[in-house]
Amino acid sequence: MHRNRSLLWGATGLCLLAWLGEAEIARVLNRRERSPVSDAPGPTLRVLGDRLARIRERGYAITFGEQTIGAVGIAAPVFGADRRIVADLCMTVPKERFSRSDEARFAELLMSRAGQLSRMLGFQPPPQRRTSAI
């Protein structure tokens, strides 16, 4: 607690990073921050880009022991009125109490609550594009 953490490691950081722009992602990568758990070097731009794309596609981040040994983190984005990410909502579960069957239920709960927070902050999703039926 009360210390800065890298955005490259763990569900909360990766969730924030997934919705930042390319320049911000490059700045984070250029810090060359190592894993707080294993001291492994950070990912390449390609590996990180693929990981962030999967997070955006899924709508949440999930990690296993990246910030804290033995912990599973799941985080969903919170957006402000300007449609930019302002925070994320995360839950951390001890690995021994987590089952893959829990993932969908926990993720849905977090995304629902993060969506409520976003709307409270004035977030309005972009209008759906209509396709014409011929």
C-alpha positions in Angstrom: 0.0 0.0 0.0 0.9 3.6 -0.5 3.5 3.0 -3.2 3.5 3.4 -6.9 3.1 0.3 -9.0 3.9 -0.4 -12.6 1.0 -0.5 -15.1 2.8 -3.5 -16.8 2.0 -6.0 -14.0 -1.3 -7.0 -12.4 -4.9 -6.6 -13.3 -5.3 -3.0 -12.1 -2.4 -1.7 -14.1 -3.1 -3.6 -17.2 -6.7 -2.6 -17.2 -5.8 1.0 -17.0 -3.1 0.6 -19.7 -5.4 -1.2 -22.1 -7.5 2.0 -22.5 -4.7 4.5 -22.7 -3.2 5.8 -25.9 -0.2 4.6 -27.8 2.0 7.4 -26.5 1.2 6.6 -22.9 1.8 2.9 -23.5 5.1 3.6 -25.1 6.1 5.8 -22.1 5.3 3.0 -19.7 7.2 0.4 -21.7 10.2 2.8 -21.9 10.5 2.8 -18.1 11.7 -0.8 -18.4 10.0 -1.8 -15.2 10.7 -5.4 -14.1 8.2 -7.8 -12.5 7.7 -7.0 -8.8 7.3 -10.8 -8.2 9.9 -12.5 -10.4 12.1 -9.6 -11.5 11.5 -10.6 -15.1 11.9 -7.9 -17.7 8.8 -6.2 -19.1 7.1 -7.5 -22.2 7.9 -6.4 -25.8 5.6 -3.9 -27.5 4.1 -6.7 -29.6 3.4 -9.0 -26.7 2.0 -6.2 -24.6 -0.1 -5.0 -27.5 -1.6 -8.4 -28.0 -2.4 -8.7 -24.3 -4.0 -5.3 -24.1 -6.1 -6.1 -27.2 -7.4 -9.2 -25.5 -8.3 -7.1 -22.4 -10.2 -4.6 -24.4 -12.0 -7.3 -26.3 -13.0 -9.1 -23.1 -13.8 -6.0 -21.2 -11.7 -6.8 -18.2 -8.2 -7.8 -17.1 -7.3 -11.0 -15.2 -3.9 -11.9 -13.9 -2.4 -14.6 -11.7 0.3 -13.7 -9.2 1.7 -10.8 -11.1 1.6 -8.2 -8.3 1.2 -10.5 -5.3 2.3 -14.1 -5.1 -0.7 -16.4 -4.8 -3.3 -13.8 -5.8 -5.7 -13.6 -8.7 -6.7 -10.1 -9.8 -9.6 -9.1 -12.0 -10.2 -5.5 -13.0 -12.8 -3.7 -15.1 -12.5 -0.1 -16.5 -14.3 3.0 -15.2 -14.7 5.8 -17.7 -15.4 9.5 -17.3 -17.7 11.9 -19.1 -15.1 12.4 -21.8 -15.0 8.6 -22.5 -11.4 8.3 -21.2 -10.5 5.8 -18.5 -10.3 7.4 -15.1 -10.0 4.3 -12.8 -10.7 0.6 -12.6 -12.6 -1.6 -10.2 -10.6 -4.6 -9.1 -11.1 -7.6 -6.9 -8.2 -9.7 -5.6 -8.8 -13.4 -4.6 -6.4 -15.8 -3.0 -5.4 -18.3 -5.8 -6.4 -21.3 -3.6 -10.0 -19.9 -3.4 -10.3 -19.1 -7.1 -11.6 -21.5 -9.7 -11.7 -20.8 -13.4 -15.5 -21.3 -13.2 -15.5 -18.1 -11.0 -14.0 -15.9 -13.7 -17.1 -15.2 -15.7 -19.2 -14.5 -12.6 -16.7 -12.2 -11.0 -15.9 -10.4 -14.3 -19.6 -9.8 -15.0 -20.1 -8.4 -11.5 -17.1 -6.1 -11.8 -18.0 -4.9 -15.3 -21.6 -4.2 -14.2 -20.4 -2.1 -11.2 -17.7 -0.4 -13.2 -20.4 0.5 -15.7 -22.6 2.0 -13.0 -19.7 4.1 -11.7 -18.9 5.2 -15.2 -22.5 6.4 -15.7 -22.4 8.2 -12.4 -19.3 10.1 -13.7 -21.2 11.1 -16.8 -20.0 8.4 -19.2 -22.2 7.9 -22.2 -21.3 5.0 -24.6 -21.1 5.9 -28.2 -24.3 5.4 -30.2 -24.7 2.0 -31.8 -24.3 2.0 -35.6 -27.3 0.8 -37.4 -27.0 -1.4 -40.4 -29.7 -1.3 -43.0 -31.4 -4.5 -43.9 -31.8 -5.1 -47.6 
